C-alpha cells in the first residue's frame, strides 16, 4: 500500500512519514507541501529526520497521482474537501484526521464514499477509540442518574473548539443515553445560569502551551464520580493510527469508515 502524506513538512506530517517508514506492509509513495514551497524537490525522509527515502516533496496531487494508493490528510476542512474530490475522481482511498468539519462537509464525505473508500475519524489514536467504546458501555450502565461533563485540553495553536475528539465522545455518550447531542450540549458556563439540568452534557475547553491532547469524561452523581481519561503525549500515536487505517483500507470497497471499523470495535 503506497501512502501519500499531505502537509509533509509540518509537525504531524513529519510524524506520519516516520510512522509510515516504521510500519509493515506500507511504503511512502508521495509527500506534499504547500504550492510554491521552497521545499519542493527536497527528500521527504530528510525533512522528517529518517534519512533519505528517494521520495521528493511535491506541491500538487496531480503531480504524484500515479505514485500512491491512499492519501492521509490532517489539514484543514476546506483543503480536505478539495483532496476528497481529487481522490474520488482518481480512484484513491483517503484517511482523514482533519477536525472542525461542518455538517455540510461531512455530507460531502458521505457522498464521496460512493466513489472511494474513506476512513474519517476525529482522532486516529487506538487508545482514544478504545476509550469511546468504554464510554458507550459506561453511559449505558450509569444512565440518566449521572451527570456527564467532558473536559479537553490542547495546545495554544488549535483552532477549533471543542476538539473533534471531545465532540465525538459527547456523541457516543449521548447516543448510548438516547439523547441528541445538538439538543443537550452545553458549551461553557458563565454567570447566573441556574442549576444544572439532568440531561445536559457539558463541555469545557482549555487551550495552553504545547498540550498534545487531554480528554476527561466525568460521570458524577451524589456520592461518587467516575472519570474516564485519555492523555496523548506525542503526535506519533495519531500518526500510527492513521497509517494503520491506511493499511486497513487495502482492498476495501467504497464506503465511509471510521477507526471503530479499523479496530473491529463496532
C-alpha positions in Angstrom: 0.0 0.0 0.0 1.6 3.2 -1.2 0.8 6.2 1.1 0.8 9.9 0.2 1.1 12.4 3.0 0.0 16.0 2.6 1.4 18.7 4.9 4.6 16.7 5.0 6.8 19.5 6.4 4.5 20.1 9.4 4.7 18.5 12.8 2.0 16.0 12.0 3.4 15.4 8.5 6.8 14.5 9.9 5.3 12.1 12.4 3.3 10.5 9.6 6.4 10.0 7.4 8.2 8.3 10.3 5.2 6.1 11.2 4.9 5.0 7.5 8.6 4.1 7.4 8.3 2.1 10.6 5.1 0.2 9.6 5.0 -3.1 7.9 3.1 -3.6 4.6 3.1 0.1 3.5 5.6 2.5 1.9 5.8 6.2 1.4 4.8 6.9 -2.2 4.4 10.7 -2.2 4.8 13.6 0.2 3.3 17.1 -0.4 3.9 20.6 0.7 2.2 23.9 0.0 2.2 25.1 -3.6 5.2 27.1 -4.4 7.1 26.0 -1.2 10.9 26.3 -1.3 11.0 22.7 -0.1 9.7 21.2 -3.3 12.3 18.7 -4.5 13.8 18.0 -1.1 13.8 14.4 0.0 10.8 13.7 2.3 12.9 11.5 4.6 15.4 14.3 5.3 12.6 16.6 6.3 11.3 14.0 8.7 14.7 13.1 10.1 14.6 9.5 9.0 17.2 9.6 6.3 16.8 9.7 2.5 13.8 7.8 1.2 14.1 8.6 -2.5 10.7 10.5 -2.4 10.9 14.1 -3.3 8.4 16.7 -2.0 5.9 17.9 -4.5 3.2 20.6 -4.3 0.3 19.1 -6.1 -1.6 15.8 -6.0 -1.8 16.0 -9.8 2.0 15.7 -9.9 2.1 12.5 -7.9 -1.2 10.8 -8.6 0.5 7.7 -10.1 2.7 7.3 -7.0 0.2 6.5 -4.3 -2.9 4.4 -3.4 -4.1 6.2 -0.3 -3.8 9.8 0.9 -3.5 10.7 4.6 -5.0 14.1 5.3 -4.6 16.1 8.6 -5.0 19.5 7.0 -8.0 22.0 7.2 -11.6 21.5 6.3 -11.5 23.4 3.0 -8.4 21.7 1.8 -9.7 18.3 2.9 -12.8 18.8 0.7 -10.5 19.5 -2.3 -8.5 16.4 -1.6 -11.6 14.3 -1.2 -12.8 15.4 -4.6 -9.5 14.6 -6.1 -9.3 11.1 -4.6 -12.9 10.3 -5.5 -12.2 11.2 -9.1 -8.9 9.3 -9.3 -9.8 6.1 -7.6 -7.7 6.8 -4.5 -8.5 5.9 -0.9 -8.2 8.6 1.7 -7.7 8.6 5.5 -9.0 11.9 7.1 -8.0 13.1 10.5 -9.0 16.7 9.9 -11.2 18.2 12.6 -13.7 21.1 12.5 -15.7 19.8 9.5 -19.2 21.2 9.3 -22.3 19.0 8.9 -22.4 20.0 5.2 -18.8 19.0 4.7 -19.5 15.6 6.4 -22.3 15.2 3.9 -19.8 15.7 1.2 -17.7 12.8 2.6 -20.7 10.6 2.7 -21.4 11.3 -1.0 -17.8 10.9 -2.0 -17.6 7.5 -0.2 -19.8 6.1 -3.1 -16.7 6.6 -5.3 -13.8 5.9 -2.9 -13.1 4.1 0.4 -12.7 6.7 3.2 -11.7 6.4 6.8 -12.8 9.6 8.7 -12.2 9.9 12.4 -11.6 13.0 14.6 -9.0 11.0 16.4 -6.8 8.2 15.0 -5.4 7.1 18.3 -6.0 3.5 19.1 -6.3 4.4 22.8 -8.9 7.1 22.1 -11.0 4.8 20.1 -10.9 2.1 22.8 -11.9 4.9 25.2 -15.0 5.6 23.0 -16.0 2.0 23.5 -15.6 2.3 27.2 -17.7 5.5 27.3 -20.6 3.9 25.5 -20.5 1.0 28.0 -20.3 3.3 31.0 -23.2 5.5 29.8 -25.5 2.6 29.2 -24.8 1.2 32.6 -24.9 4.5 34.6 -27.9 6.0 32.8 -29.5 9.4 33.4 -28.7 9.5 37.2 -25.2 10.5 36.4 -24.2 14.0 35.2 -21.9 14.0 32.2 -19.1 16.6 31.7 -16.3 16.5 29.1 -13.1 18.4 29.7 -10.5 18.7 27.0 -7.1 20.5 26.7 -4.9 21.2 23.7 -2.0 23.4 22.6 -2.5 27.1 22.0 -2.4 26.7 18.2 -5.5 24.5 17.9 -8.2 26.5 16.0 -11.4 24.5 16.6 -13.2 24.2 19.9 -14.4 21.9 21.4 -12.0 19.4 19.9 -13.3 16.9 17.4 -12.4 14.1 19.8 -14.4 15.8 22.6 -17.4 16.2 20.3 -17.2 12.5 19.3 -17.1 11.5 22.9 -20.2 13.5 23.5 -21.9 11.9 20.5 -21.1 8.4 21.8 -22.4 9.2 25.3 -25.5 10.9 24.0 -26.3 8.0 21.7 -25.9 5.5 24.5 -28.3 7.6 26.6 -30.8 8.1 23.8 -30.2 11.8 23.6 -29.4 14.2 20.7 -26.2 16.0 21.4 -27.3 19.0 19.4 -30.1 19.5 21.9 -28.4 18.6 25.2 -24.8 20.0 24.8 -23.8 23.0 26.9 -20.5 24.7 25.8 -19.0 26.5 28.8 -20.9 28.3 31.6 -20.8 31.8 32.9 -23.0 34.0 35.1 -26.2 33.2 36.9 -27.2 30.1 34.9 -29.2 28.3 37.5 -28.9 24.7 38.5 -27.7 22.0 36.1 -30.4 20.2 34.1 -30.4 16.4 34.4 -29.8 15.6 30.7 -27.3 18.2 29.6 -23.8 17.2 28.5 -21.3 19.9 29.4 -18.1 20.8 27.5 -15.1 22.6 29.0 -12.2 23.7 26.8 -8.6 24.5 27.7 -6.0 25.9 25.3 -2.5 26.3 26.6 1.2 25.7 25.8 2.1 22.6 23.9 -0.5 20.2 25.2 -0.9 17.4 22.6 -4.3 16.3 23.7 -6.0 15.5 27.0 -9.6 14.3 27.4 -11.5 13.5 30.5 -15.2 12.4 30.7 -16.9 12.7 34.1 -19.9 10.6 35.2 -20.9 12.1 38.5 -23.8 11.6 40.9 -24.2 12.3 44.6 -21.6 10.2 46.5 -19.3 9.2 43.6 -17.6 10.3 40.4 -16.2 8.1 37.6 -13.6 9.6 35.3 -12.5 8.0 32.0 -9.3 9.8 30.9 -7.1 9.7 27.8 -3.9 11.7 27.6 -1.7 11.9 24.5 1.9 12.8 25.0 3.1 12.5 21.4 1.5 13.1 17.9 3.0 9.8 17.0 0.1 8.0 18.5 -2.2 9.7 15.9 0.2 9.0 13.1 0.5 5.3 13.9 -3.3 5.0 14.0 -3.6 6.8 10.7 -1.1 4.6 9.0 -2.9 1.6 10.5 -6.1 2.9 8.9 -4.4 3.4 5.5 -3.1 -0.2 5.6 -6.5 -1.5 6.6 -8.1 0.2 3.5 -6.2 -2.1 1.1 -8.8 -3.9 -0.9 -11.8 -2.3 0.9 -14.9 -1.5 -1.1 -16.0 2.1 -1.5 -17.7 3.4 1.7 -17.3 5.7 4.7 -15.5 4.0 7.6 -14.1 5.1 11.0 -11.5 3.9 13.4 -14.1 1.7 15.1 -14.3 -0.2 11.9 -10.5 -0.3 11.5 -10.1 -1.7 15.0 -13.1 -4.1 14.7 -14.8 -2.4 17.7 -18.2 -2.0 16.1 
